[in-house]
């Protein structure tokens, strides 16, 4: 009873897991989220259906519903050197031959946003 991948290369859905297990979509959700109210036999049937179909929860969809991304953002600001990207690019020109600060890199915003 393997249906991977389903519908034109797409991954199996919770609905397909529910159909394979003979339970509701809500029951599949409860098993995935580890709810203690699910009977052990039902939990085993659903887990077998998850394995058989190759279902993998969609992390992006989950983060939209829970409003949690489990990600960390790192923002570093140096007000005295706003265009210096040496920490991200490895180069460190701090002065030009004329003694003035160099022009900001053309891709400064892109470079710092890819961390």
C-alpha positions in Angstrom: 0.0 0.0 0.0 2.6 2.6 -1.1 1.4 5.8 -2.7 4.6 7.9 -2.9 4.7 10.3 -4.5 1.0 11.0 -5.1 -0.7 13.3 -7.7 1.9 14.2 -10.2 5.0 14.0 -8.0 3.5 15.8 -5.0 4.0 14.5 -1.5 1.2 12.5 0.3 -1.3 14.6 2.3 -2.9 14.1 5.7 -6.1 13.3 3.8 -4.4 10.4 2.0 -3.0 9.1 5.3 -6.4 9.3 6.9 -7.9 7.4 4.0 -5.2 4.7 4.1 -5.7 4.3 7.9 -9.5 4.5 7.8 -9.7 7.3 10.2 -10.5 11.0 10.1 -8.0 13.8 9.2 -8.4 15.1 12.8 -7.2 11.7 14.2 -4.2 11.8 11.9 -3.4 15.3 13.2 -3.8 14.1 16.8 -1.3 11.2 16.2 1.2 13.5 14.5 1.0 16.0 17.3 1.3 13.3 20.0 -2.1 13.8 21.7 -2.5 11.4 24.6 -6.3 10.9 23.9 -5.6 8.6 20.8 -6.1 4.9 21.5 -2.9 2.9 21.2 -4.3 0.6 18.4 -5.5 3.6 16.4 -2.1 5.4 16.9 -0.3 2.3 15.6 -2.6 2.1 12.5 -2.1 5.8 11.7 1.7 5.5 12.2 1.8 2.5 9.8 -0.2 4.5 7.2 2.2 7.4 7.6 5.1 5.1 7.0 3.4 3.3 4.1 2.4 6.6 2.3 5.7 8.3 3.0 3.9 11.3 4.6 6.2 14.1 5.9 4.6 17.1 7.6 5.0 20.4 5.7 7.2 22.6 7.9 6.2 25.8 6.2 2.5 25.0 6.5 2.9 24.1 10.2 4.8 27.4 10.9 1.9 29.4 9.3 -0.7 27.7 11.5 1.4 27.8 14.8 2.9 31.2 14.0 6.3 29.7 15.1 9.1 29.2 12.7 11.7 27.7 15.1 14.3 30.0 13.4 16.7 32.5 14.9 17.5 35.8 13.3 20.9 37.5 13.8 21.1 41.3 13.2 24.4 43.0 13.6 24.6 46.8 13.5 27.7 49.0 13.5 26.5 52.6 13.3 30.0 54.0 12.7 30.5 51.7 9.6 27.1 51.2 8.0 28.4 50.0 4.7 31.2 47.7 5.9 30.4 44.1 5.0 33.8 42.7 5.9 32.3 40.3 8.4 30.1 38.7 5.8 32.3 38.9 2.7 35.8 38.6 4.1 37.1 41.8 2.5 37.9 44.9 4.6 38.6 48.0 2.6 38.0 50.8 5.2 39.6 53.7 3.3 40.2 54.6 -0.3 43.5 55.9 -1.6 42.0 59.4 -1.2 41.4 58.8 2.5 37.6 58.8 2.4 35.4 55.8 3.2 34.7 53.5 0.2 31.4 53.6 -1.6 28.9 51.1 -0.3 29.1 47.8 -2.1 26.5 47.4 -4.9 25.1 44.3 -3.3 25.4 45.3 0.3 21.7 44.7 1.3 21.7 41.4 -0.5 25.0 40.3 1.0 23.9 40.9 4.6 20.4 39.4 4.1 21.8 36.0 3.0 23.2 35.0 6.4 
